[in-house]
Amino acid sequence: MPPAKTSYVCLPCRASYKQPYDRDRPERICPRCAGPLTHVGSAFAAPRRRDTAAWRTLSVLLHAGVGFHKSCCGGPGYRPRSLREVRERMTHARRTGEPFARALVRPDLP
């Protein structure tokens, strides 16, 4: 059986690649710009290349340490889809002292 594939993204190129995950070789190189690829997980669905707002949202999520890995019950759970949702959750995190990564994956704000 072939190894399962997972997603890697290049944020400057706004490109996504599915490749087999190899623990011995975690660093991947973008074929377009030769920059490093970021491992995002197997439950990732890439936005369209022209959708700059979605790529900005994705960039915030990845820099906060939020991934798109499958859980035992299906997909990765809730992830914000717009910059407005990201701003709301970051404001909530600043007010309450909750870590950004946890606030970003919270489905509902109190």
C-alpha positions as CSV (number, residue, x, y, z in Angstrom):
1,M,0.0,0.0,0.0
2,P,1.5,3.4,-0.9
3,P,2.1,5.9,1.9
4,A,-0.6,8.3,2.7
5,K,-0.2,11.8,1.3
6,T,-0.4,15.1,3.3
7,S,-0.5,18.7,2.2
8,Y,2.4,21.2,2.1
9,V,1.9,24.9,1.1
10,C,4.2,27.7,-0.1
11,L,2.7,31.0,1.2
12,P,4.6,33.4,-1.1
13,C,3.6,31.4,-4.2
14,R,0.1,30.6,-2.8
15,A,0.5,27.0,-3.9
16,S,-0.4,23.7,-2.3
17,Y,1.2,20.3,-2.9
18,K,0.2,16.8,-1.8
19,Q,3.2,14.6,-1.0
20,P,3.9,11.5,1.1
21,Y,4.9,12.4,4.7
22,D,8.4,11.2,5.5
23,R,9.7,11.7,9.1
24,D,13.3,11.3,7.9
25,R,13.0,14.2,5.5
26,P,10.6,16.8,7.0
27,E,11.9,19.7,5.0
28,R,10.3,20.2,1.5
29,I,11.3,22.7,-1.2
30,C,8.8,24.6,-3.3
31,P,9.2,23.7,-7.0
32,R,8.2,27.3,-8.1
33,C,10.4,29.5,-5.8
34,A,12.8,27.0,-4.1
35,G,11.6,28.3,-0.7
36,P,10.6,26.0,2.1
37,L,7.2,24.4,2.2
38,T,5.1,24.3,5.3
39,H,3.4,21.1,6.4
40,V,-0.3,21.8,7.0
41,G,-1.9,18.4,7.4
42,S,-3.9,15.9,5.5
43,A,-7.3,17.5,6.0
44,F,-6.3,20.8,4.2
45,A,-8.2,22.2,1.3
46,A,-6.3,25.0,-0.5
47,P,-8.1,28.3,-1.4
48,R,-7.9,29.5,-5.0
49,R,-4.7,31.3,-5.8
50,R,-6.5,34.6,-6.6
51,D,-8.2,34.6,-3.2
52,T,-5.7,36.8,-1.3
53,A,-8.0,37.2,1.8
54,A,-8.2,33.4,2.2
55,W,-4.4,33.1,1.9
56,R,-3.9,35.9,4.5
57,T,-6.3,34.0,6.8
58,L,-4.3,30.8,6.2
59,S,-1.1,32.6,6.9
60,V,-2.3,33.9,10.3
61,L,-3.5,30.3,11.2
62,L,-0.2,28.7,10.2
63,H,1.9,31.3,12.0
64,A,-0.2,30.8,15.2
65,G,0.6,27.0,15.0
66,V,-2.8,25.9,13.9
67,G,-2.7,22.9,11.5
68,F,-5.3,20.9,9.5
69,H,-4.7,17.4,10.8
70,K,-7.4,14.8,10.8
71,S,-8.8,13.7,14.1
72,C,-10.4,10.4,15.0
73,C,-13.9,11.7,14.2
74,G,-13.2,13.2,10.8
75,G,-11.7,16.6,9.8
76,P,-9.6,19.2,11.7
77,G,-12.6,20.9,13.3
78,Y,-13.5,24.6,13.1
79,R,-11.1,27.0,11.3
80,P,-11.9,30.7,10.5
81,R,-12.5,31.4,6.8
82,S,-12.3,35.2,6.8
83,L,-10.1,37.9,8.2
84,R,-13.1,39.3,10.1
85,E,-13.5,36.0,12.0
86,V,-9.7,36.0,12.7
87,R,-9.9,39.6,14.0
88,E,-12.8,38.7,16.3
89,R,-11.0,35.7,17.8
90,M,-7.8,37.6,18.2
91,T,-9.6,40.4,20.0
92,H,-11.2,37.8,22.3
93,A,-7.8,36.3,23.0
94,R,-6.3,39.6,23.9
95,R,-9.2,40.5,26.3
96,T,-9.3,37.1,28.0
97,G,-5.6,36.1,27.9
98,E,-6.5,32.9,26.0
99,P,-3.7,31.7,23.7
100,F,-4.1,32.8,20.1
101,A,-4.0,29.2,18.7
102,R,-6.8,28.1,21.0
103,A,-9.0,31.2,20.3
104,L,-8.6,30.7,16.5
105,V,-10.0,27.2,16.6
106,R,-12.9,28.1,18.9
107,P,-16.2,27.7,17.0
108,D,-18.2,30.1,19.1
109,L,-17.2,33.1,21.0
110,P,-18.7,33.6,24.5
